[in-house]
């Protein structure tokens, strides 16, 4: 386990803990108050790209990044990703949260959806109502397709409302950068958790968003020279 040093909100001595103790320590630092919130969790290269040359985030991860991802998932009801991220990353079902996939076109192939778990949990696919019937016919029992009325590009808050209606109000969005940017621009993100990898990556997507300034609520550094920042909008 890498050694982690808190830099903000208060500088402290490095922390060297075993995996379980580090998970608990991170859980305390990354706790969010309330029964409903939206958090974005991304890893980025020094130039802001959110994927490495292979089109996935794997080449950017290291240090405590994967452990932190598990901690953030554990705190959430659902992990939200865009269809492009699901295709590139080939995500499985999270162990402690539901998985929701947002698709605007409904052209999601069955084989990119994770297999249902042994206890019957399936991915939730959120799509416009105009494509819901065709998508349900295509995916069958592999996932549960939920229709969302409206334009998901112009109104990303519809995704948040749909998940809340499913009883999943605590949301962590893991990308891609386009979906995360739309949520940030819509002003619905309560915290942006950004891991910065000490790497340069070419040409991948980066987080692009408009909106108010953000405040740095926390910053960690580990022995891989990755930085783990917690950003919150001033309105929080």
N, C-alpha and C positions, 0 to 999 in steps of 0.2 A: 504494500500500500504506500503510495507517495506521501511525503510529508507535505502538509497543507499549512499555510500561514495566513491568518486573517490580516487584511490591510485596512479595511473599512467595515463598519463604522468606527471601530476602535482598533488600532494596531495591537497585535498580541503575539506571543511567542508561537513558534511553529507547533503544530499538532501532529503527533505520530501515533495513530491508533490502529487496532486491527479492523477488519472489514465491518463487523457488526457494530463496534463502537463508533466507527467513522460514519456509518449509515445513521445512527441515532444522533450524532453530533450535527450532521448536515440537515437532518430532519428538523431539529430545533431551529437552526438558522434560517431555513427556507420555509418555515410555516407561514401560512396566510390565514388571516382571520375571516370569519364569516362562512356562510353555507353556500355562497355562490360567488364565483370569480373566474376570470379568464387569465391564464398565464401562457406566455410564449417561451419556449425553450429551444434555442438554436446554438449551433457551433459554427464559427466563422474563421476563415483565414485572416491574415494581417490586412489583406486588401478588401475584406468584407465578403468574399465569396463563401457561400454556405455549402458548397460541395467541392470535393477534390477532382482531380483530372478524370477519374472513373465515373463521375456523375453522381456519386454518393457521398455521404458525410463520413464514411469509414476512415478515409485517409486523414481526416482532421482530428479524429478522436484520440484520446490518450489520457494519462493521469487519472483523475477522479471523475472524468466526464461521464463514463458509463454508469458509475455508481450514483452520481448525482441524477442522471436520467431516471434511474430506478427509484430514487427517493422522491422525485417530483411526480412520477407516475403513481407512487403509493399514496400521495396526498390527494390525488385527483379521482374524480368519478369516471372520467373518460379521456382518452388520448385522441385528439383530432388531427388529421392529416389530409392534405390534398391528394387527389388521385395520382398526380405525377410523382409525388414523394413515395406513395405506396408502390408504384411500378418500379422506381429506381431502387428503393431500399429493401423491398420484399419483406415487409414487416410481418412478424407473427402476432398473435393475440397477446396483449400485455397480461401479465400474471395477476395484477391487482386492480386493473381498471378495464373498462370497456374500450373498444376501438371504433371510432367513427371516421368515415372516409367521405370527403366532399367532392362531388363531381358535377361540373356544370353542363357537360355534353352528354353524360350518360354512357360514354363509350368505354366502360370499365370491363376488362376481360376477366373471366371467372378465375383463371389460373393465378392472377396476382392477389386475389383475396386469400387471407389465411384460412386454414382449415378450422372448422368449429372445434372447440375444446371438448374434452371428454364429458364435461358437465353440461354441454349444450350451448355454451356461449358462442355467439356469432358476431361478426363485424356488422356495424350499422352503416349503411350507405345512404347519404343525404344527397338528393338530386332534385332538380326542378320537376314539377308535376307533369310537364309535357313529355318527359322521357321515362316516367316511373313504370309504366306498364311494360315497355320493351325491356327495361333493365331487370325488372322482376322475372320476366320470362327467361332472360339470359342467365341470371345468377342462381335461380332456383332456391334451394335450401342452403346454399353456401353462405349467404348473408341476408340480413333483413333490410329491405329497401324502404326508406321513409321519404315521402314526397314533401317538398318545401315549395310553397306558393310564392313566387316572386323571382326577382333577378338576383342570383347569389353573388354576382360580380359587383353589382351596384349596392346591394344591401347585405353585406356579410353578417350583419346582426341577425339575419334570419336563421343562420346556422346555430347561433347561440340560443336563440329562442326555441328552436326545434329540439336541441339537446336538453334544455331545461324542461320542456314538455315531456321528454322521455325519462325525467327524473335524474338527469345527469347535469347538475348546475355547476360543478367544479371541473373546469376544463383546462387541460394543458395541450396547447397546439405545438406540434413538433415540425411544422413546415408543410410544404415548402415555403421558400422566401416570399413567393407571390401571395399565398394565402395569409401568411403572417403579416405581410405588409398591408393587406386590405383590412385585417382586423385592427391593426394599430391605427391606420388612417380613420377607421370608423369610431375610434375612441372607446373601444370596449375592453382593451387590455389593461389589466390591473398590475401586471409585472412582466417585464422582459428579462429573462435569464439568458445571458449571452456568454458563451465560452469562446474565448479568443485563443486560437492555436498559434504557436510560434512558427508558422509556415506561410509560404507564398504559394498561391494556387492560381492557375490561369482560368480565365473566361467563364467561370461558373456564375450562377445567379447570386444576387446579393439582396439584402433586405432594403426595399425601397418603400418609403412611407412618408406621408405628410402628417402634420399635427403639432401639438404643443411640445414644449421642452420637457426633458426628463431629468430626474434626480437620481444620483447614484446612492442606492440604499445599502449596498454591501459589495465587498470585493475580496476574493480569495486568490492566492497564488500557490501553485504546487511545484514540485521539483522538476516537472517537465517544462516549466516556464509557461504553462497555460494560465490564463486569467479567467476568473469566474465572477462575472458582474451581475448584480441585481439592479435593474433600472425600474423606476416607478414614475409615472407621469405626475406633474406637479399637483394635479387635481386630487391625487390620493393623499 
